[in-house]
Amino acid sequence: MFNSLSDRLTATFKNLRGKGRLSEADVDATVREIRRALLDADVAVPVVRDFAARIRERALGAEVSGALNPSQQVVKIVNEELQAILGGETRRLRLAKNPPTVIMLAGLQGAGKTTLAGKLGKWLKGQGHSPILVAADLQRPNAVTQLEVVAQRAGVAVYAPHPGIQSEFEAPTGDPVAVARDGVAEARAKLHDVVIVDTAGRLGLDAELMRQAADIRAAVNPDEVLFVIDAMIGQDAVNTAKAFEEGVDFTGVVLSKLDGDARGGAALSVASVTGRPVMFASTGEGLDDFELFHPDRMASRILDMGDVLTLIEQAEKSWDKDEAARMAKKFADQEDFTLEDFLAQMQQIRKMGSMKKMLMMMPGAAQFRQQLEQFDEREIDRVEAIVRSMTPHERLAPKIINGSRRARIARGSGVHVSEVNGLLERFGQAQKMMRKMAAGGGIPGMPGMPGPGGFGGSKKGPAKGKKKAKSGNPAKAAQERREAEARRAAGASKAFSGQGSAFGAQQGDEFDPSALNLPKGFEKYLGK
């Protein structure tokens, strides 16, 4: 959503690089470009005016003039001011001291309240809570049915005593205030610690909507009132937010459809205009595309600084710890990386979500946005199909895959033979890199970087003690194990037969402690 704004701001900061000192004209030109970028992103005019004034004041002060790198200092100022208009600090849910905690959702029709109720319920369930959804939207056709379906998919309970209307030609008959009140009583009786009340919306602001929302609030006395707003509505977000602030007095904002292609002005306007923090963001259509809103991380994304913390949190949430431990042990034992391992790692990455979203969280990813947009997520499915078309023996020993086997694999996976060849070639390169890292040779292309198996490695040859790769042929592998056991037995007999010792001296030689280069006075602790 913030792609256009991010590109404009990044281009603006490029003009400041290499300048040892910023003149007032440089600052004015930068502030002017920032103002234009924000206005083009549909940010409210009062917000833009105050934002630009604060940046100009700070950029002309001693904070920048005394800095070693003025351009980076300006970027730091813009980052801090962006965090301020996005709400400053991360605001979390306030839970009631005496459960249940009541959360009421309000907003216009089409903002995504019903779907967001399911997302919030699933998120709270993952936090260890026991939420229940209350269907108090009795006026939109099939709203109750939709909430029941969403609750079932999210794996949370739902309270829907009234079916609502099934067609736009029906007149509403139920009492949403009574449903909301009874829903809280049901939660208390069934020991649910969080109640999420889904209320009705309208296509526009009207007195009836506000009166009904105010009546529900008075009936259930919610701990949190979340205003759900479509992040794609632009300048109108400010007027809508003000109207709901006066009519319902919400405590926090939830941005929906943040994955859209609009310019994202609502996200930068609502918190600043209403004084209410943005608490959550809906970033996709799936029930897992929901996250706590962090102003500092969002500001970093806008300025193309990445969002590595969110990426780490997603990895921790979806990564299989047992699989990670298995791979770590295999890596430490210097065992070969196989196509079975490759398939398992690819499936772990897929659990984290869209590859495009993950890669766009990396710092500096904006310069590769065009290539990332052209990336086909289905390519992962094709790679998985190729690997699954191989036999277990072929996955363990890819070297045995000859021409006829490649043709069979291509037919089985529905791809061309050239795609199978390309995958095997890339896997071979990855396997070599994994071997080098496991042996302590470091990461290729990064001199001096130690690998997990050693400190620094050497470019002249493999590290000492590196194990020979195991053969994929069972008979040959058994023969190699027998030969290795014979070598170990011969070495042991040599050590105990007087041919050598642990200190490199022959048996019967006079032991000289000074040869060990020990600290002064340490000889008295050595026995003869």
C-alpha positions as CSV (number, residue, x, y, z in Angstrom):
1,M,0.0,0.0,0.0
2,F,2.8,2.4,0.8
3,N,4.9,1.6,-2.3
4,S,4.4,4.9,-4.0
5,L,5.1,6.9,-0.8
6,S,8.1,4.8,0.0
7,D,9.6,5.3,-3.5
8,R,9.0,9.1,-3.3
9,L,10.7,9.5,0.1
10,T,13.6,7.2,-0.9
11,A,14.2,9.3,-4.0
12,T,14.1,12.5,-1.9
13,F,16.7,11.3,0.5
14,K,19.1,10.2,-2.3
15,N,19.5,13.8,-3.2
16,L,20.9,14.6,0.2
17,R,23.7,11.9,0.1
18,G,27.2,13.1,-0.1
19,K,26.5,16.5,1.3
20,G,28.7,17.4,4.2
21,R,26.5,20.3,5.2
22,L,22.8,21.0,4.5
23,S,21.9,24.6,3.6
24,E,18.4,26.0,4.3
25,A,17.6,25.7,0.6
26,D,18.4,21.9,0.8
27,V,16.1,21.5,3.8
28,D,13.3,23.5,2.2
29,A,13.6,21.4,-1.0
30,T,13.5,18.2,1.0
31,V,10.5,19.2,3.0
32,R,8.7,20.4,-0.1
33,E,9.2,16.9,-1.7
34,I,8.1,15.2,1.5
35,R,4.9,17.4,1.6
36,R,4.1,16.5,-2.0
37,A,4.6,12.8,-1.4
38,L,2.3,12.8,1.6
39,L,-0.4,14.7,-0.2
40,D,-0.2,12.3,-3.2
41,A,-0.7,9.5,-0.7
42,D,-4.0,11.0,0.4
43,V,-2.8,12.0,3.9
44,A,-5.0,14.7,5.4
45,V,-3.9,18.3,4.7
46,P,-3.7,19.4,8.4
47,V,-1.5,16.3,9.2
48,V,0.8,17.1,6.3
49,R,1.1,20.7,7.3
50,D,2.1,19.9,10.9
51,F,4.4,17.0,9.8
52,A,6.3,19.2,7.4
53,A,6.6,22.1,9.9
54,R,8.1,19.8,12.6
55,I,10.6,18.2,10.1
56,R,11.7,21.7,8.9
57,E,12.2,23.0,12.4
58,R,14.2,20.0,13.5
59,A,16.3,19.8,10.3
60,L,17.4,23.4,10.6
61,G,18.4,23.0,14.3
62,A,21.6,22.0,15.9
63,E,20.5,18.4,15.7
64,V,21.4,18.2,12.0
65,S,24.0,21.0,11.7
66,G,26.3,19.3,14.2
67,A,25.8,15.8,12.8
68,L,28.7,13.9,11.1
69,N,26.2,12.7,8.4
70,P,23.4,15.3,7.9
71,S,21.5,13.3,5.4
72,Q,21.2,10.3,7.7
73,Q,20.2,12.6,10.5
74,V,17.3,13.9,8.3
75,V,16.2,10.4,7.6
76,K,16.2,9.7,11.4
77,I,14.1,12.8,12.0
78,V,11.5,11.8,9.4
79,N,11.4,8.2,10.8
80,E,10.7,9.6,14.3
81,E,8.0,12.0,13.1
82,L,6.4,9.2,11.1
83,Q,6.2,7.1,14.2
84,A,4.6,10.0,16.0
85,I,1.8,10.5,13.5
86,L,1.2,6.7,13.5
87,G,0.6,6.7,17.2
88,G,4.1,6.7,18.8
89,E,4.1,3.5,20.8
90,T,2.5,0.1,20.3
91,R,-0.9,0.0,22.0
92,R,-2.1,-3.3,23.3
93,L,-5.5,-4.5,24.4
94,R,-6.6,-3.6,27.9
95,L,-8.0,-6.7,29.5
96,A,-10.6,-6.5,32.2
97,K,-9.6,-7.3,35.8
98,N,-12.8,-9.4,36.1
99,P,-13.4,-11.4,32.9
100,P,-14.9,-11.4,30.4
101,T,-13.2,-8.6,28.5
102,V,-15.7,-7.0,26.1
103,I,-14.5,-5.8,22.7
104,M,-17.0,-4.0,20.5
105,L,-16.3,-3.5,16.8
106,A,-17.8,-0.4,15.0
107,G,-17.4,1.0,11.5
108,L,-19.0,1.5,8.1
109,Q,-20.4,-1.4,6.1
110,G,-17.8,-3.0,3.9
111,A,-14.9,-2.1,6.1
112,G,-14.4,-5.8,7.0
113,K,-15.8,-5.9,10.6
114,T,-17.2,-9.5,10.4
115,T,-14.0,-11.0,8.9
116,L,-11.9,-9.0,11.3
117,A,-13.9,-10.4,14.2
118,G,-12.8,-13.9,13.2
119,K,-9.2,-12.8,12.7
120,L,-9.2,-11.1,16.2
121,G,-10.8,-14.2,17.7
122,K,-8.2,-16.5,16.2
123,W,-5.3,-14.2,17.2
124,L,-6.6,-14.0,20.8
125,K,-7.0,-17.8,20.9
126,G,-3.4,-18.1,19.9
127,Q,-2.5,-15.8,22.8
128,G,-4.1,-18.3,25.2
129,H,-7.6,-16.7,25.6
130,S,-11.0,-18.3,25.1
131,P,-12.9,-15.8,22.9
132,I,-16.6,-15.9,21.8
133,L,-18.0,-13.9,18.9
134,V,-21.5,-12.3,19.3
135,A,-23.6,-11.7,16.1
136,A,-25.2,-8.4,16.8
137,D,-25.4,-7.3,13.1
138,L,-29.0,-8.3,12.3
139,Q,-29.5,-5.8,9.5
140,R,-27.0,-6.8,6.8
141,P,-28.2,-9.8,4.7
142,N,-26.5,-13.0,5.8
143,A,-24.2,-11.2,8.3
144,V,-25.0,-13.7,11.0
145,T,-24.3,-16.7,8.7
146,Q,-21.0,-15.1,7.6
147,L,-19.9,-14.7,11.2
148,E,-20.8,-18.3,12.0
149,V,-18.7,-19.5,9.0
150,V,-15.8,-17.3,10.0
151,A,-15.9,-18.5,13.6
152,Q,-15.9,-22.1,12.5
153,R,-12.8,-21.5,10.4
154,A,-11.1,-19.6,13.2
155,G,-11.9,-22.4,15.7
156,V,-13.7,-20.1,18.2
157,A,-17.2,-20.1,19.7
158,V,-20.1,-17.9,18.4
159,Y,-23.3,-16.7,20.0
160,A,-26.0,-16.1,17.3
161,P,-29.5,-16.5,18.8
162,H,-31.2,-14.6,15.9
163,P,-30.6,-15.5,12.3
164,G,-30.9,-11.9,11.1
165,I,-32.2,-11.1,7.6
166,Q,-31.4,-13.3,4.6
167,S,-32.4,-10.9,1.9
168,E,-32.2,-7.1,1.3
169,F,-36.0,-7.2,0.8
170,E,-36.6,-8.3,4.4
171,A,-37.1,-5.8,7.3
172,P,-35.0,-6.2,10.4
173,T,-36.8,-7.8,13.2
174,G,-34.3,-8.6,15.9
175,D,-33.0,-6.5,18.7
176,P,-29.2,-6.1,18.4
177,V,-28.9,-4.5,21.8
178,A,-30.5,-7.5,23.5
179,V,-28.3,-9.9,21.5
180,A,-25.2,-8.1,22.6
181,R,-26.3,-8.0,26.3
182,D,-27.2,-11.7,26.2
183,G,-23.9,-12.5,24.5
184,V,-21.9,-11.1,27.4
185,A,-24.1,-13.1,29.8
186,E,-23.5,-16.3,27.7
187,A,-19.7,-15.7,27.8
188,R,-19.8,-15.3,31.6
189,A,-21.9,-18.5,32.0
190,K,-19.6,-20.5,29.6
191,L,-16.4,-19.1,31.1
192,H,-15.2,-17.3,28.0
193,D,-12.7,-14.6,29.0
194,V,-13.1,-12.4,25.8
195,V,-16.3,-11.3,24.0
196,I,-16.1,-9.8,20.5
197,V,-19.3,-8.0,19.5
198,D,-19.9,-7.6,15.8
199,T,-22.2,-4.6,15.1
200,A,-24.0,-3.4,12.1
201,G,-22.6,-1.0,9.6
202,R,-24.0,1.4,7.0
203,L,-23.0,2.6,3.5
204,G,-22.7,6.1,5.0
205,L,-22.9,8.0,8.2
206,D,-26.4,8.4,9.7
207,A,-28.1,9.1,13.0
208,E,-29.6,5.6,13.2
209,L,-26.2,3.9,13.0
210,M,-24.7,6.1,15.7
211,R,-27.7,5.7,18.0
212,Q,-27.7,1.9,17.7
213,A,-23.9,1.7,18.2
214,A,-24.2,4.0,21.3
215,D,-27.1,1.8,22.7
216,I,-25.0,-1.3,22.3
217,R,-22.1,0.4,24.0
218,A,-24.3,1.5,26.9
219,A,-25.7,-2.1,27.3
220,V,-22.5,-4.1,27.3
221,N,-20.1,-1.4,28.7
222,P,-17.1,-2.6,26.6
223,D,-13.5,-2.4,27.7
224,E,-12.4,-1.6,24.2
225,V,-14.3,-0.1,21.3
226,L,-12.4,-0.7,18.1
227,F,-13.1,1.4,15.0
228,V,-12.6,-0.7,11.9
229,I,-11.7,1.5,8.9
230,D,-10.9,0.7,5.4
231,A,-7.3,1.8,4.7
232,M,-8.2,2.4,1.1
233,I,-10.8,5.2,1.5
234,G,-8.2,8.1,1.5
235,Q,-9.2,11.6,2.6
236,D,-12.7,10.6,3.7
237,A,-11.2,8.5,6.5
238,V,-10.7,11.6,8.6
239,N,-14.4,12.7,8.4
240,T,-15.6,9.1,9.1
241,A,-13.3,8.8,12.1
242,K,-14.4,12.1,13.6
243,A,-18.1,11.2,13.2
244,F,-17.5,7.8,15.0
245,E,-15.4,9.5,17.7
246,E,-18.3,11.8,18.5
247,G,-21.0,9.2,18.2
248,V,-19.4,6.1,19.8
249,D,-16.1,7.4,21.3
250,F,-13.9,4.5,20.2
251,T,-10.7,3.6,22.1
252,G,-8.6,2.3,19.2
253,V,-8.4,1.9,15.4
254,V,-8.1,-1.2,13.3
255,L,-6.9,-0.8,9.7
256,S,-8.3,-3.3,7.3
257,K,-7.3,-4.0,3.7
258,L,-3.7,-2.8,4.4
259,D,-2.6,-5.1,1.6
260,G,-4.5,-3.1,-1.1
261,D,-3.0,-1.0,-3.8
262,A,-4.4,2.3,-2.6
263,R,-2.1,5.1,-1.4
264,G,-2.6,4.5,2.4
265,G,-3.4,8.0,3.6
266,A,-5.9,6.8,6.1
267,A,-3.2,5.0,8.1
268,L,-1.2,8.2,8.4
269,S,-4.2,10.4,9.2
270,V,-6.6,8.7,11.6
271,A,-4.3,8.4,14.6
272,S,-3.1,11.9,14.3
273,V,-6.5,13.5,13.8
274,T,-8.5,11.5,16.4
275,G,-5.7,11.0,19.0
276,R,-6.7,7.3,19.1
277,P,-4.0,4.8,18.4
278,V,-3.9,2.3,15.6
279,M,-3.9,-1.1,17.4
280,F,-4.2,-3.8,14.8
281,A,-3.8,-4.2,11.0
282,S,-5.4,-6.6,8.6
283,T,-2.9,-7.4,5.9
284,G,-4.7,-10.0,3.7
285,E,-7.7,-12.1,3.1
286,G,-6.6,-15.1,5.3
287,L,-7.5,-15.4,8.9
288,D,-3.8,-15.4,9.8
289,D,-3.2,-12.1,7.9
290,F,-3.6,-10.1,11.1
291,E,-1.0,-8.4,13.2
292,L,-0.5,-6.1,16.1
293,F,0.3,-2.6,14.8
294,H,3.8,-1.3,15.6
295,P,4.2,2.4,14.6
296,D,8.0,2.1,14.6
297,R,8.0,-0.9,12.3
298,M,5.5,0.6,9.9
299,A,7.6,3.8,9.7
300,S,10.6,1.6,8.9
301,R,8.7,-0.1,6.1
302,I,7.6,3.2,4.6
303,L,11.3,4.4,4.6
304,D,12.5,1.1,3.1
305,M,14.4,0.2,6.3
306,G,12.7,-3.2,6.5
307,D,10.8,-4.9,9.3
308,V,13.1,-7.7,10.5
309,L,11.4,-8.0,13.9
310,T,8.0,-8.9,12.4
311,L,9.8,-11.3,10.1
312,I,11.4,-13.0,13.1
313,E,8.1,-13.2,14.9
314,Q,6.4,-14.8,12.0
315,A,9.2,-17.4,11.7
316,E,9.1,-18.2,15.4
317,K,5.3,-18.6,15.2
318,S,5.3,-21.0,12.2
319,W,8.7,-22.7,12.4
320,D,8.8,-26.4,13.5
321,K,11.3,-26.5,16.4
322,D,11.8,-30.2,16.1
323,E,12.6,-29.9,12.4
324,A,15.0,-27.1,13.2
325,A,16.7,-29.2,15.8
326,R,17.0,-32.1,13.4
327,M,18.6,-29.9,10.8
328,A,21.0,-28.3,13.3
329,K,22.1,-31.8,14.4
330,K,22.6,-32.9,10.9
331,F,24.5,-29.7,10.1
332,A,26.8,-30.3,13.2
333,D,27.4,-33.9,12.2
334,Q,28.5,-32.7,8.7
335,E,25.9,-34.9,7.0
336,D,25.0,-34.1,3.4
337,F,22.1,-31.8,2.7
338,T,19.6,-33.9,0.7
339,L,16.6,-33.1,-1.4
340,E,14.5,-34.5,1.4
341,D,15.9,-31.8,3.7
342,F,15.4,-29.2,0.9
343,L,11.7,-30.2,0.6
344,A,11.2,-30.0,4.4
345,Q,12.8,-26.6,4.6
346,M,10.7,-25.3,1.7
347,Q,7.5,-26.5,3.4
348,Q,8.6,-24.6,6.6
349,I,9.0,-21.4,4.6
350,R,5.6,-21.8,3.0
351,K,4.0,-21.9,6.5
352,M,5.3,-18.4,7.1
353,G,3.1,-17.0,4.3
354,S,3.7,-15.2,1.1
355,M,7.3,-15.1,-0.1
356,K,6.7,-11.6,-1.6
357,K,5.6,-10.2,1.7
358,M,8.5,-11.8,3.6
359,L,11.1,-10.5,1.1
360,M,9.6,-7.0,1.1
361,M,10.3,-6.9,4.9
362,M,14.0,-7.0,4.3
363,P,15.9,-3.7,4.4
364,G,16.4,-2.1,0.9
365,A,13.9,-4.4,-0.7
366,A,12.2,-1.5,-2.5
367,Q,14.9,-1.5,-5.2
368,F,14.0,-5.1,-6.1
369,R,10.2,-4.5,-6.0
370,Q,9.8,-5.0,-9.8
371,Q,11.5,-8.3,-9.7
372,L,9.5,-9.4,-6.6
373,E,6.3,-8.4,-8.3
374,Q,7.2,-10.7,-11.2
375,F,7.9,-13.6,-8.8
376,D,5.3,-16.3,-9.3
377,E,4.3,-17.9,-5.9
378,R,3.3,-21.0,-7.9
379,E,7.0,-21.6,-8.7
380,I,7.3,-23.1,-5.2
381,D,4.5,-25.6,-6.1
382,R,6.3,-26.6,-9.2
383,V,9.6,-27.2,-7.4
384,E,7.8,-29.3,-4.7
385,A,6.1,-31.3,-7.5
386,I,9.5,-32.0,-9.1
387,V,11.0,-33.2,-5.8
388,R,7.9,-35.3,-4.9
389,S,8.2,-37.0,-8.4
390,M,11.5,-38.5,-7.4
391,T,12.0,-41.8,-5.6
392,P,13.3,-41.7,-2.0
393,H,16.6,-43.1,-3.2
394,E,16.9,-40.3,-5.8
395,R,16.3,-37.6,-3.2
396,L,19.1,-39.0,-1.1
397,A,21.5,-39.4,-4.0
398,P,20.7,-36.9,-6.8
399,K,23.9,-38.0,-8.7
400,I,22.1,-41.1,-9.9
401,I,19.5,-39.1,-11.7
402,N,20.4,-39.7,-15.4
403,G,18.7,-38.6,-18.5
404,S,15.9,-41.3,-18.4
405,R,15.2,-40.5,-14.8
406,R,15.0,-36.8,-15.5
407,A,12.5,-37.4,-18.3
408,R,10.4,-39.6,-15.9
409,I,10.5,-36.9,-13.2
410,A,9.5,-34.2,-15.7
411,R,6.5,-36.2,-16.8
412,G,5.5,-37.0,-13.3
413,S,5.6,-33.3,-12.2
414,G,4.2,-31.9,-15.4
415,V,7.2,-29.7,-16.2
416,H,9.9,-29.6,-18.9
417,V,13.1,-31.5,-18.5
418,S,15.0,-28.2,-18.5
419,E,13.3,-27.2,-15.3
420,V,14.4,-30.5,-13.6
421,N,17.9,-29.8,-14.8
422,G,17.8,-26.3,-13.5
423,L,16.6,-27.4,-10.1
424,L,19.3,-30.1,-9.8
425,E,22.0,-27.6,-10.8
426,R,20.8,-25.1,-8.2
427,F,20.5,-27.8,-5.5
428,G,24.1,-28.9,-6.3
429,Q,25.4,-25.4,-5.7
430,A,23.4,-25.2,-2.4
431,Q,24.8,-28.6,-1.3
432,K,28.4,-27.5,-1.9
433,M,27.8,-24.3,0.1
434,M,26.3,-26.3,3.0
435,R,29.3,-28.7,3.0
436,K,31.7,-25.8,3.1
437,M,29.9,-24.1,5.9
438,A,29.5,-27.3,7.9
439,A,33.2,-28.0,7.6
440,G,34.1,-24.5,9.0
441,G,34.9,-22.9,5.7
442,G,32.6,-20.0,6.3
443,I,30.0,-18.6,3.9
444,P,31.2,-18.4,0.3
445,G,31.8,-14.8,-0.8
446,M,32.3,-13.6,2.8
447,P,36.0,-13.9,3.6
448,G,36.8,-14.2,7.3
449,M,33.2,-15.2,8.2
450,P,33.4,-18.4,10.3
451,G,30.9,-21.2,9.7
452,P,29.2,-23.1,12.5
453,G,31.8,-25.8,12.4
454,G,34.9,-23.8,12.9
455,F,36.6,-20.3,13.2
456,G,37.5,-18.8,9.9
457,G,38.1,-21.8,7.7
458,S,40.7,-22.0,4.9
459,K,40.4,-21.4,1.2
460,K,43.2,-23.8,0.4
461,G,41.4,-27.0,1.2
462,P,38.8,-28.7,3.3
463,A,39.1,-28.4,7.1
464,K,40.7,-31.1,9.1
465,G,38.3,-33.8,10.2
466,K,35.8,-33.3,7.5
467,K,33.8,-36.4,6.9
468,K,33.5,-38.0,3.5
469,A,30.1,-37.7,1.9
470,K,28.1,-40.8,2.3
471,S,27.2,-42.8,-0.8
472,G,23.6,-43.3,-1.9
473,N,24.3,-46.9,-2.7
474,P,23.4,-49.0,0.4
475,A,26.1,-51.7,-0.4
476,K,28.8,-49.1,-1.0
477,A,27.8,-47.2,2.1
478,A,28.1,-50.4,4.2
479,Q,31.6,-51.0,2.7
480,E,32.7,-47.5,3.5
481,R,31.5,-47.9,7.2
482,R,33.5,-51.1,7.5
483,E,36.7,-49.4,6.1
484,A,36.3,-46.5,8.5
485,E,36.0,-48.9,11.4
486,A,39.1,-50.7,10.3
487,R,41.0,-47.4,10.1
488,R,39.9,-46.4,13.6
489,A,41.0,-49.8,15.0
490,A,44.4,-49.6,13.3
491,G,44.9,-46.1,14.7
492,A,44.0,-47.2,18.3
493,S,46.4,-50.2,18.1
494,K,49.2,-48.0,16.9
495,A,48.6,-45.6,19.8
496,F,48.9,-48.3,22.4
497,S,51.7,-50.3,20.8
498,G,54.5,-47.8,21.4
499,Q,54.5,-46.3,17.9
500,G,53.3,-43.0,19.1
501,S,51.7,-41.2,22.0
502,A,49.3,-38.3,22.5
503,F,52.1,-35.8,23.1
504,G,54.0,-36.9,19.9
505,A,56.8,-38.6,21.9
506,Q,57.9,-42.2,21.7
507,Q,57.4,-44.5,24.7
508,G,60.5,-44.6,26.8
509,D,61.5,-41.0,26.0
510,E,62.2,-38.7,28.9
511,F,59.3,-36.4,29.6
512,D,60.2,-32.8,29.7
513,P,57.5,-30.5,31.2
514,S,59.2,-27.4,29.9
515,A,58.3,-28.5,26.4
516,L,54.7,-27.9,27.1
517,N,55.2,-24.2,27.7
518,L,53.4,-24.2,31.0
519,P,53.2,-21.2,33.5
520,K,56.1,-20.8,35.9
521,G,55.8,-23.0,38.9
522,F,53.2,-25.3,37.3
523,E,55.7,-28.2,37.0
524,K,55.2,-29.3,40.6
525,Y,51.7,-30.3,39.8
526,L,52.8,-32.8,37.2
527,G,53.5,-36.3,38.4
528,K,56.5,-38.3,37.2
